[in-house]
């Protein structure tokens, strides 16, 4: 399996090359050539010394660099452009990067990672005493997460039945969230 290491956290390889995530290989190659010309150190020296060759004036050059597409991303180095193109042009590295990226996005929004059954997958670990008031009875169910942590579902006896309405439980050790079906 390919291991993808993207060392920049401020932007993605897609943002560096200013291409959409569904860009074709030819679009990525064209974007790399364009960004490489903009960010290559040898090309930067020429424009920093004031040697604007060609028919473009200084005002035209300034307006071209402040286009909406270039304003969307902070200035990047040539090394970031090169690394982005290496990741996106290699199908295995691109797939690995996209998989990691989607996994991180899912975990950030707290998306459901699995659906479990309260009856089949959880164990009753604590039920209130029978001597207590029936309205105050609490049932605590637990299920082990794949990380070794625990999902915990707490149900009150006097609560309205949850039939058909799933319950969301978070692991106490990691950020995985499961949906628990109460039957």
C-alpha positions in Angstrom: 0.0 0.0 0.0 1.3 3.5 -0.9 2.1 5.8 1.9 1.3 9.5 1.2 3.0 12.1 3.3 1.8 15.7 2.7 3.8 18.0 5.0 1.7 21.2 4.6 -1.3 21.6 6.8 -2.4 25.1 5.6 -3.5 23.8 2.2 -4.1 20.6 0.3 -2.3 19.5 -2.9 -5.4 20.4 -4.9 -5.4 24.0 -3.5 -1.6 24.4 -4.2 -2.1 23.5 -7.8 -5.5 25.2 -7.9 -7.3 22.2 -9.4 -10.6 20.5 -8.3 -10.4 17.2 -6.6 -11.8 15.5 -9.7 -9.1 17.0 -12.0 -7.7 14.8 -14.8 -4.0 14.0 -15.1 -3.7 16.4 -18.0 -5.3 19.2 -15.9 -2.9 18.5 -13.1 0.1 18.5 -15.4 -1.0 21.8 -16.9 -1.5 23.3 -13.5 1.9 22.1 -12.3 3.6 23.7 -15.3 1.8 27.0 -14.7 2.5 27.0 -10.9 6.1 25.9 -11.4 6.7 28.9 -13.7 5.2 31.2 -11.1 7.1 29.8 -8.1 10.4 28.5 -9.4 13.3 30.4 -7.7 15.0 31.1 -11.0 11.9 32.7 -12.4 11.4 34.7 -9.2 14.8 36.4 -9.4 14.0 37.8 -12.8 10.7 39.4 -11.7 12.1 40.7 -8.4 14.9 42.6 -10.1 12.3 44.5 -12.1 13.1 43.0 -15.5 9.5 42.6 -16.8 10.1 41.5 -20.3 7.4 41.3 -23.0 4.4 43.5 -23.6 2.9 43.4 -20.1 3.2 46.5 -18.0 3.7 46.6 -14.2 -0.1 47.3 -13.7 -1.0 44.3 -15.9 1.3 42.0 -14.0 -0.1 43.2 -10.6 -3.6 42.6 -11.8 -2.8 39.1 -13.0 -1.3 38.1 -9.7 -4.4 39.4 -7.8 -6.8 37.3 -9.8 -9.5 35.4 -7.7 -7.8 32.1 -8.2 -4.5 33.3 -6.9 -6.1 35.2 -4.0 -7.8 32.0 -2.8 -4.5 30.4 -1.8 -1.6 32.0 0.0 1.7 32.1 -1.9 3.3 28.7 -1.9 6.9 27.6 -2.5 8.2 25.7 -5.5 8.8 22.7 -3.2 5.1 22.6 -2.2 4.1 22.8 -5.9 6.5 20.0 -6.8 5.3 17.8 -3.8 1.7 18.4 -4.7 2.2 17.4 -8.3 4.1 14.2 -7.2 1.2 13.2 -5.0 -1.5 14.0 -7.5 0.2 12.5 -10.6 0.9 9.2 -8.9 -2.4 7.2 -8.9 -1.4 5.2 -5.8 -0.3 8.3 -3.8 -3.3 10.2 -4.9 -5.7 7.4 -3.8 -3.9 7.2 -0.4 -4.0 10.9 0.1 -7.8 11.1 -0.8 -8.5 8.2 1.5 -6.7 9.8 4.5 -8.3 13.2 3.7 -11.9 11.7 3.5 -11.2 9.8 6.8 -10.1 13.0 8.5 -13.1 14.9 7.2 -15.5 12.2 8.4 -14.0 12.2 11.9 -14.1 16.0 12.1 -17.8 16.1 11.5 -18.6 13.2 13.8 -20.0 11.0 11.1 -21.3 7.6 11.9 -18.6 4.9 11.6 -20.8 1.9 12.2 -24.3 0.8 13.2 -24.7 -1.5 16.2 -27.6 -3.2 17.8 -28.3 -2.5 21.5 -29.5 -6.1 22.1 -26.9 -8.0 20.0 -23.7 -5.9 20.4 -24.0 -4.2 23.8 -23.7 -5.7 27.3 -25.8 -4.5 30.2 -23.3 -3.5 32.8 -25.4 -1.6 35.3 -29.1 -1.6 36.1 -30.5 0.4 39.0 -31.6 -1.4 42.1 -35.1 -2.8 42.1 -35.6 -1.1 45.4 -35.4 2.3 43.7 -38.3 4.1 42.3 -39.2 2.6 38.9 -39.2 6.0 37.3 -35.5 6.5 38.3 -34.2 3.3 36.9 -31.2 3.6 34.6 -29.7 1.0 32.4 -26.1 1.3 31.2 -24.9 -0.7 28.2 -21.3 -0.9 27.0 -19.6 -2.2 23.9 -15.9 -2.3 23.2 -14.6 -0.1 20.4 -11.9 -1.3 17.9 -9.4 1.0 19.6 -9.9 -0.6 22.9 -12.1 2.1 24.3 -15.8 1.8 25.3 -19.1 3.0 23.8 -21.6 3.6 26.5 -25.4 3.9 26.1 -27.5 5.1 29.0 -31.3 4.5 28.9 -33.8 5.7 31.4 -36.7 3.4 32.2 -39.2 6.2 32.2 -38.1 7.6 28.9 -40.3 7.3 25.8 -39.5 4.2 23.7 -36.8 4.8 21.1 -38.0 2.2 18.7 -36.9 3.2 15.2 -34.9 6.2 16.4 -31.2 5.4 16.6 -29.0 6.6 19.5 -25.5 8.1 18.8 -22.6 7.0 21.0 -19.0 8.3 21.1 -16.0 6.2 22.0 -14.4 7.3 25.3 -10.9 6.9 23.8 -11.1 7.9 20.2 -13.4 10.1 18.0 -15.4 7.3 16.5 -19.2 7.6 16.7 -21.6 4.7 16.3 -25.3 4.6 15.7 -27.1 2.3 18.1 -30.4 0.8 17.1 -32.7 0.2 20.0 -35.2 -2.6 19.3 
